[in-house]
Amino acid sequence: MRFTTFINNKRCMDWGLNANQGALFDLINQAAGWAKPVTVDGEVFYWISRQLVIEQLPLYYSKPDTVYRAFRTLQEKGLINYCKHGEWELINITDKGKLWNVSNNEDAAQEPGEPRKSIRPPPSSIRELGNESGLLGNKSESPRIEIRNTSEINPTDKNISNKLKNDKRINKRECAREPSADAPSFDALAELLALGADPTEAKRWLAYRMERKKPLDAGALDYFLGEVRAAGLTVAQAVHECAGNKWLGFKRGYDGWWNRPQQRTPHRGNTFEHQSSAEQYAQEQAARMRPQIAAMFAAKQEKRDD
């Protein structure tokens, strides 16, 4: 299978080929490098079977009949010579089809046999004119930087058209202007201190963010303050948690003491009931059980007396 297919868009549009036919013609165009040559009546053809086309171009062709119709279409357009030699399908490219490999620029796009268009006067005419015409011995009218700019706008790549319509060159240096010196710089430490954060913890947190290449800017600070207010904390408490836990930021959903559910009120008799210590709970239990124990001993004493 071919990994890359080169399709000459201009030739396909001029010859009325679709993408599938263009991919097939590109495969045929490079047949000299991989296909088996066969000489018939003194003319070199290449053996290109339909199944081989399907194997090489599975994205474009999946049926032999489709490949055959594409062969016939290229033949009808005068791009290839197609013939059967026994069971072999032999193909070569016509003179018209060889224009596929010619530059797409206008100075190179001409029919076979047509002389190449001259864009410069012949050397003899230059010698005859001499310096009187101003063609020789003069400095370049455009400076070197203009030549560089022109070459960048009009690339010399033969696969790219040099016709650029309404092209306005943008100076990237003007677009990427440095910030004005009058614009105030953002001081994250001063902002945190003004909001009540501890200086030591604020410096430690900002240093950790710088270490992780995440400096605290104005947008990050606004998001931080919104999450802190939603959690019901102060800026000092949030900065303390971020510095101690090495957090880059703060979110209300973080697992902390402010976000943990409150302890449910225990059922009476199962555990402490609003007591401050185990000793107080023991004393209250003893006081509650003392009358019951006394009544139990009194009942036993009455039985003994009887």
C-alpha positions as a Markdown table, in Angstrom:
| # | Residue | x | y | z |
|---|---|---|---|---|
| 1 | Met | 0.0 | 0.0 | 0.0 |
| 2 | Arg | 1.2 | 3.5 | -0.9 |
| 3 | Phe | 1.5 | 5.8 | 2.2 |
| 4 | Thr | 1.6 | 9.0 | 0.2 |
| 5 | Thr | -0.2 | 10.1 | -3.0 |
| 6 | Phe | 0.7 | 13.3 | -4.9 |
| 7 | Ile | -2.2 | 14.8 | -6.8 |
| 8 | Asn | -1.5 | 17.7 | -9.1 |
| 9 | Asn | -4.6 | 19.7 | -8.4 |
| 10 | Lys | -4.2 | 22.1 | -11.4 |
| 11 | Arg | -3.8 | 19.3 | -13.9 |
| 12 | Cys | -6.8 | 17.4 | -12.5 |
| 13 | Met | -8.9 | 20.6 | -12.9 |
| 14 | Asp | -7.6 | 21.2 | -16.4 |
| 15 | Trp | -8.2 | 17.6 | -17.5 |
| 16 | Gly | -11.5 | 17.1 | -15.6 |
| 17 | Leu | -10.2 | 14.4 | -13.3 |
| 18 | Asn | -11.6 | 13.6 | -9.9 |
| 19 | Ala | -9.5 | 12.7 | -6.8 |
| 20 | Asn | -9.7 | 9.0 | -7.4 |
| 21 | Gln | -8.6 | 9.4 | -11.0 |
| 22 | Gly | -5.8 | 11.7 | -10.0 |
| 23 | Ala | -4.5 | 9.2 | -7.4 |
| 24 | Leu | -4.5 | 6.5 | -10.1 |
| 25 | Phe | -2.7 | 8.7 | -12.6 |
| 26 | Asp | -0.1 | 9.5 | -10.0 |
| 27 | Leu | 0.4 | 5.8 | -9.4 |
| 28 | Ile | 0.8 | 5.3 | -13.2 |
| 29 | Asn | 3.2 | 8.3 | -13.4 |
| 30 | Gln | 5.6 | 6.6 | -11.1 |
| 31 | Ala | 5.3 | 3.1 | -12.6 |
| 32 | Ala | 8.8 | 3.3 | -14.0 |
| 33 | Gly | 10.2 | 2.9 | -10.5 |
| 34 | Trp | 8.2 | -0.2 | -9.5 |
| 35 | Ala | 6.3 | -1.8 | -12.4 |
| 36 | Lys | 7.6 | -4.4 | -14.8 |
| 37 | Pro | 8.4 | -2.9 | -18.2 |
| 38 | Val | 7.2 | -4.7 | -21.3 |
| 39 | Thr | 8.2 | -3.7 | -24.9 |
| 40 | Val | 5.5 | -4.0 | -27.5 |
| 41 | Asp | 6.3 | -2.9 | -31.1 |
| 42 | Gly | 9.3 | -1.0 | -29.9 |
| 43 | Glu | 7.3 | 1.0 | -27.3 |
| 44 | Val | 7.8 | 0.5 | -23.6 |
| 45 | Phe | 4.7 | -0.2 | -21.5 |
| 46 | Tyr | 4.3 | -1.1 | -17.8 |
| 47 | Trp | 2.4 | -4.0 | -16.5 |
| 48 | Ile | -0.2 | -2.6 | -14.0 |
| 49 | Ser | -2.9 | -5.0 | -13.0 |
| 50 | Arg | -6.2 | -4.0 | -11.5 |
| 51 | Gln | -5.6 | -6.0 | -8.3 |
| 52 | Leu | -2.3 | -4.2 | -7.8 |
| 53 | Val | -4.1 | -0.9 | -8.0 |
| 54 | Ile | -6.5 | -2.0 | -5.3 |
| 55 | Glu | -3.7 | -3.1 | -3.1 |
| 56 | Gln | -1.7 | 0.2 | -3.6 |
| 57 | Leu | -4.7 | 2.5 | -3.4 |
| 58 | Pro | -7.3 | 0.9 | -1.0 |
| 59 | Leu | -8.6 | 4.4 | -0.1 |
| 60 | Tyr | -9.7 | 5.1 | -3.6 |
| 61 | Tyr | -10.5 | 1.7 | -5.2 |
| 62 | Ser | -11.9 | -1.6 | -3.9 |
| 63 | Lys | -13.3 | -3.3 | -7.1 |
| 64 | Pro | -11.5 | -4.3 | -10.3 |
| 65 | Asp | -14.4 | -3.0 | -12.5 |
| 66 | Thr | -13.9 | 0.5 | -11.0 |
| 67 | Val | -10.2 | 0.4 | -11.8 |
| 68 | Tyr | -11.0 | -0.7 | -15.4 |
| 69 | Arg | -13.4 | 2.2 | -15.9 |
| 70 | Ala | -10.8 | 4.6 | -14.5 |
| 71 | Phe | -8.2 | 3.2 | -17.0 |
| 72 | Arg | -10.6 | 3.8 | -19.8 |
| 73 | Thr | -11.4 | 7.3 | -18.7 |
| 74 | Leu | -7.7 | 8.2 | -18.6 |
| 75 | Gln | -7.3 | 6.7 | -22.1 |
| 76 | Glu | -10.3 | 8.7 | -23.5 |
| 77 | Lys | -8.8 | 11.9 | -22.1 |
| 78 | Gly | -5.5 | 11.2 | -24.0 |
| 79 | Leu | -3.4 | 10.8 | -20.8 |
| 80 | Ile | -2.4 | 7.1 | -21.1 |
| 81 | Asn | -2.1 | 4.4 | -23.7 |
| 82 | Tyr | -3.9 | 1.3 | -22.6 |
| 83 | Cys | -3.7 | -2.2 | -24.2 |
| 84 | Lys | -4.1 | -5.9 | -23.4 |
| 85 | His | -1.1 | -8.2 | -24.1 |
| 86 | Gly | -2.4 | -11.7 | -23.3 |
| 87 | Glu | -3.6 | -11.5 | -19.7 |
| 88 | Trp | -1.4 | -8.5 | -19.0 |
| 89 | Glu | -2.8 | -4.9 | -18.8 |
| 90 | Leu | -0.1 | -2.6 | -20.2 |
| 91 | Ile | 0.0 | 1.1 | -19.8 |
| 92 | Asn | 2.3 | 4.0 | -20.5 |
| 93 | Ile | 1.8 | 7.8 | -20.4 |
| 94 | Thr | 1.2 | 10.0 | -23.4 |
| 95 | Asp | 3.0 | 13.3 | -24.1 |
| 96 | Lys | 0.0 | 15.1 | -22.8 |
| 97 | Gly | 0.1 | 13.1 | -19.6 |
| 98 | Lys | 3.8 | 13.9 | -19.1 |
| 99 | Leu | 2.7 | 17.5 | -18.3 |
| 100 | Trp | 1.7 | 16.2 | -14.9 |
| 101 | Asn | 5.4 | 16.5 | -13.9 |
| 102 | Val | 5.8 | 20.0 | -15.3 |
| 103 | Ser | 5.6 | 23.1 | -13.0 |
| 104 | Asn | 2.2 | 24.6 | -12.6 |
| 105 | Asn | 3.4 | 28.1 | -13.0 |
| 106 | Glu | 2.2 | 29.9 | -16.1 |
| 107 | Asp | 5.7 | 30.2 | -17.6 |
| 108 | Ala | 6.0 | 26.4 | -17.6 |
| 109 | Ala | 2.5 | 25.4 | -18.5 |
| 110 | Gln | 2.5 | 24.8 | -22.3 |
| 111 | Glu | 1.6 | 22.0 | -24.7 |
| 112 | Pro | 4.2 | 19.5 | -25.7 |
| 113 | Gly | 6.4 | 20.7 | -28.6 |
| 114 | Glu | 5.6 | 24.4 | -27.9 |
| 115 | Pro | 8.8 | 26.4 | -27.3 |
| 116 | Arg | 9.3 | 27.6 | -23.7 |
| 117 | Lys | 8.1 | 31.1 | -23.2 |
| 118 | Ser | 11.0 | 33.5 | -22.7 |
| 119 | Ile | 10.7 | 35.9 | -19.9 |
| 120 | Arg | 14.1 | 37.7 | -20.6 |
| 121 | Pro | 15.4 | 39.2 | -23.8 |
| 122 | Pro | 18.0 | 37.1 | -25.6 |
| 123 | Pro | 21.7 | 37.9 | -24.7 |
| 124 | Ser | 22.4 | 39.2 | -28.3 |
| 125 | Ser | 19.8 | 41.9 | -28.0 |
| 126 | Ile | 21.2 | 43.0 | -24.6 |
| 127 | Arg | 24.7 | 43.3 | -26.2 |
| 128 | Glu | 23.3 | 45.4 | -29.0 |
| 129 | Leu | 21.4 | 47.7 | -26.7 |
| 130 | Gly | 24.4 | 48.0 | -24.3 |
| 131 | Asn | 24.4 | 50.6 | -21.6 |
| 132 | Glu | 22.3 | 53.0 | -23.7 |
| 133 | Ser | 19.1 | 51.2 | -22.6 |
| 134 | Gly | 20.1 | 51.2 | -19.0 |
| 135 | Leu | 20.0 | 47.4 | -18.8 |
| 136 | Leu | 23.7 | 47.0 | -17.9 |
| 137 | Gly | 25.9 | 48.6 | -15.3 |
| 138 | Asn | 23.1 | 49.9 | -13.1 |
| 139 | Lys | 22.4 | 49.1 | -9.5 |
| 140 | Ser | 19.4 | 47.1 | -8.5 |
| 141 | Glu | 16.4 | 49.3 | -8.2 |
| 142 | Ser | 15.0 | 47.4 | -5.2 |
| 143 | Pro | 17.1 | 46.9 | -2.0 |
| 144 | Arg | 17.9 | 43.5 | -0.7 |
| 145 | Ile | 15.3 | 43.5 | 1.9 |
| 146 | Glu | 12.6 | 44.1 | -0.7 |
| 147 | Ile | 13.9 | 41.1 | -2.6 |
| 148 | Arg | 13.6 | 38.9 | 0.5 |
| 149 | Asn | 10.1 | 40.1 | 1.1 |
| 150 | Thr | 9.1 | 39.4 | -2.5 |
| 151 | Ser | 10.6 | 35.9 | -2.4 |
| 152 | Glu | 8.7 | 35.1 | 0.8 |
| 153 | Ile | 5.4 | 36.3 | -0.7 |
| 154 | Asn | 6.0 | 34.5 | -4.0 |
| 155 | Pro | 7.6 | 31.1 | -3.1 |
| 156 | Thr | 9.7 | 29.3 | -5.7 |
| 157 | Asp | 8.2 | 25.9 | -4.9 |
| 158 | Lys | 6.9 | 24.5 | -8.2 |
| 159 | Asn | 4.0 | 22.9 | -6.5 |
| 160 | Ile | 2.6 | 26.3 | -5.2 |
| 161 | Ser | 1.0 | 28.8 | -7.5 |
| 162 | Asn | 2.8 | 32.2 | -7.4 |
| 163 | Lys | -0.5 | 34.0 | -8.1 |
| 164 | Leu | -1.6 | 35.7 | -4.8 |
| 165 | Lys | -4.6 | 37.9 | -5.0 |
| 166 | Asn | -5.1 | 40.7 | -2.6 |
| 167 | Asp | -2.2 | 39.6 | -0.5 |
| 168 | Lys | -1.3 | 42.1 | 2.2 |
| 169 | Arg | 1.9 | 41.4 | 4.0 |
| 170 | Ile | 1.6 | 41.6 | 7.8 |
| 171 | Asn | 4.6 | 42.7 | 9.8 |
| 172 | Lys | 4.7 | 40.2 | 12.6 |
| 173 | Arg | 7.0 | 42.5 | 14.7 |
| 174 | Glu | 4.2 | 45.1 | 14.7 |
| 175 | Cys | 1.6 | 42.6 | 15.7 |
| 176 | Ala | 3.7 | 41.2 | 18.6 |
| 177 | Arg | 4.3 | 44.5 | 20.2 |
| 178 | Glu | 5.8 | 44.5 | 23.7 |
| 179 | Pro | 3.5 | 45.8 | 26.5 |
| 180 | Ser | 3.7 | 49.5 | 27.2 |
| 181 | Ala | 6.0 | 50.6 | 30.0 |
| 182 | Asp | 3.1 | 52.7 | 31.3 |
| 183 | Ala | 0.9 | 49.7 | 32.0 |
| 184 | Pro | 1.0 | 48.7 | 35.7 |
| 185 | Ser | 2.6 | 45.3 | 36.4 |
| 186 | Phe | 0.6 | 42.8 | 38.5 |
| 187 | Asp | 2.1 | 42.1 | 41.9 |
| 188 | Ala | 0.6 | 38.9 | 43.2 |
| 189 | Leu | 2.3 | 39.1 | 46.6 |
| 190 | Ala | 1.1 | 42.6 | 47.3 |
| 191 | Glu | -2.5 | 41.6 | 46.3 |
| 192 | Leu | -2.4 | 38.6 | 48.7 |
| 193 | Leu | -1.0 | 40.7 | 51.6 |
| 194 | Ala | -3.7 | 43.3 | 51.0 |
| 195 | Leu | -6.3 | 40.6 | 51.3 |
| 196 | Gly | -4.9 | 39.4 | 54.7 |
| 197 | Ala | -2.6 | 36.5 | 53.8 |
| 198 | Asp | 0.4 | 35.7 | 55.9 |
| 199 | Pro | 3.6 | 37.0 | 54.2 |
| 200 | Thr | 5.6 | 33.9 | 54.8 |
| 201 | Glu | 2.9 | 31.5 | 53.6 |
| 202 | Ala | 2.1 | 33.7 | 50.6 |
| 203 | Lys | 5.7 | 33.8 | 49.5 |
| 204 | Arg | 6.0 | 30.1 | 49.9 |
| 205 | Trp | 2.9 | 29.4 | 47.9 |
| 206 | Leu | 3.9 | 31.8 | 45.1 |
| 207 | Ala | 7.4 | 30.3 | 45.0 |
| 208 | Tyr | 5.8 | 26.9 | 44.5 |
| 209 | Arg | 3.6 | 28.1 | 41.7 |
| 210 | Met | 6.7 | 29.6 | 40.0 |
| 211 | Glu | 8.5 | 26.3 | 40.4 |
| 212 | Arg | 5.7 | 24.6 | 38.6 |
| 213 | Lys | 5.7 | 27.3 | 35.9 |
| 214 | Lys | 2.2 | 28.5 | 37.0 |
| 215 | Pro | 2.6 | 32.1 | 38.1 |
| 216 | Leu | -0.3 | 33.7 | 39.8 |
| 217 | Asp | -1.8 | 36.3 | 37.4 |
| 218 | Ala | -4.9 | 38.5 | 37.8 |
| 219 | Gly | -7.2 | 36.0 | 36.2 |
| 220 | Ala | -6.0 | 33.1 | 38.4 |
| 221 | Leu | -6.3 | 35.4 | 41.5 |
| 222 | Asp | -9.9 | 36.2 | 40.6 |
| 223 | Tyr | -10.8 | 32.5 | 40.3 |
| 224 | Phe | -9.0 | 31.8 | 43.5 |
| 225 | Leu | -10.9 | 34.4 | 45.4 |
| 226 | Gly | -14.2 | 33.2 | 44.0 |
| 227 | Glu | -13.6 | 29.6 | 45.2 |
| 228 | Val | -12.4 | 30.9 | 48.6 |
| 229 | Arg | -15.6 | 32.9 | 49.1 |
| 230 | Ala | -17.7 | 29.9 | 48.0 |
| 231 | Ala | -16.0 | 27.7 | 50.6 |
| 232 | Gly | -16.7 | 30.3 | 53.4 |
| 233 | Leu | -13.0 | 30.8 | 54.2 |
| 234 | Thr | -10.7 | 33.8 | 54.5 |
| 235 | Val | -7.8 | 34.4 | 52.1 |
| 236 | Ala | -5.4 | 33.8 | 54.9 |
| 237 | Gln | -6.9 | 30.3 | 55.6 |
| 238 | Ala | -6.9 | 29.4 | 51.9 |
| 239 | Val | -3.3 | 30.5 | 51.4 |
| 240 | His | -2.3 | 28.5 | 54.5 |
| 241 | Glu | -3.9 | 25.4 | 53.1 |
| 242 | Cys | -2.4 | 25.9 | 49.6 |
| 243 | Ala | 1.1 | 26.5 | 51.0 |
| 244 | Gly | 0.9 | 23.6 | 53.4 |
| 245 | Asn | -0.5 | 21.0 | 51.0 |
| 246 | Lys | 1.4 | 22.3 | 47.9 |
| 247 | Trp | -1.7 | 23.1 | 46.0 |
| 248 | Leu | -1.4 | 25.2 | 42.8 |
| 249 | Gly | -4.9 | 26.6 | 43.4 |
| 250 | Phe | -7.9 | 26.2 | 45.6 |
| 251 | Lys | -11.3 | 24.7 | 45.0 |
| 252 | Arg | -14.3 | 24.5 | 47.2 |
| 253 | Gly | -14.5 | 20.7 | 46.7 |
| 254 | Tyr | -11.1 | 20.0 | 48.2 |
| 255 | Asp | -11.0 | 17.6 | 51.1 |
| 256 | Gly | -10.3 | 19.8 | 54.1 |
| 257 | Trp | -11.6 | 20.6 | 57.5 |
| 258 | Trp | -14.0 | 23.2 | 56.0 |
| 259 | Asn | -15.5 | 20.7 | 53.6 |
| 260 | Arg | -15.9 | 17.7 | 55.9 |
| 261 | Pro | -19.4 | 16.8 | 57.2 |
| 262 | Gln | -20.2 | 17.7 | 60.8 |
| 263 | Gln | -20.5 | 14.9 | 63.3 |
| 264 | Arg | -24.0 | 13.6 | 63.7 |
| 265 | Thr | -25.7 | 13.8 | 67.1 |
| 266 | Pro | -25.4 | 10.3 | 68.6 |
| 267 | His | -28.4 | 8.4 | 69.9 |
| 268 | Arg | -29.0 | 8.6 | 73.6 |
| 269 | Gly | -27.3 | 5.8 | 75.5 |
| 270 | Asn | -25.0 | 4.7 | 72.7 |
| 271 | Thr | -22.1 | 7.1 | 73.2 |
| 272 | Phe | -21.4 | 10.5 | 74.7 |
| 273 | Glu | -24.3 | 12.9 | 74.8 |
| 274 | His | -22.8 | 16.4 | 74.6 |
| 275 | Gln | -20.2 | 15.6 | 77.3 |
| 276 | Ser | -16.9 | 17.2 | 77.2 |
| 277 | Ser | -15.0 | 14.2 | 78.6 |
| 278 | Ala | -15.3 | 10.5 | 79.4 |
| 279 | Glu | -15.1 | 11.2 | 83.1 |
| 280 | Gln | -18.1 | 13.5 | 83.0 |
| 281 | Tyr | -20.0 | 10.8 | 81.1 |
| 282 | Ala | -19.1 | 8.2 | 83.7 |
| 283 | Gln | -20.3 | 10.4 | 86.5 |
| 284 | Glu | -23.6 | 11.0 | 84.8 |
| 285 | Gln | -24.1 | 7.3 | 84.2 |
| 286 | Ala | -23.3 | 6.5 | 87.8 |
| 287 | Ala | -25.8 | 9.1 | 89.1 |
| 288 | Arg | -28.5 | 7.8 | 86.7 |
| 289 | Met | -27.9 | 4.1 | 87.7 |
| 290 | Arg | -27.5 | 4.7 | 91.5 |
| 291 | Pro | -31.3 | 4.8 | 92.3 |
| 292 | Gln | -31.9 | 1.7 | 90.3 |
| 293 | Ile | -29.1 | -0.2 | 92.1 |
| 294 | Ala | -30.4 | 1.0 | 95.5 |
| 295 | Ala | -33.9 | -0.1 | 94.7 |
| 296 | Met | -32.6 | -3.5 | 93.6 |
| 297 | Phe | -30.7 | -4.0 | 96.8 |
| 298 | Ala | -33.7 | -2.9 | 98.9 |
| 299 | Ala | -35.9 | -5.5 | 97.2 |
| 300 | Lys | -33.4 | -8.2 | 97.9 |
| 301 | Gln | -33.1 | -7.2 | 101.5 |
| 302 | Glu | -36.9 | -7.3 | 101.9 |
| 303 | Lys | -37.0 | -10.9 | 100.6 |
| 304 | Arg | -34.3 | -11.9 | 103.1 |
| 305 | Asp | -36.2 | -10.3 | 106.0 |
| 306 | Asp | -39.3 | -12.3 | 105.0 |
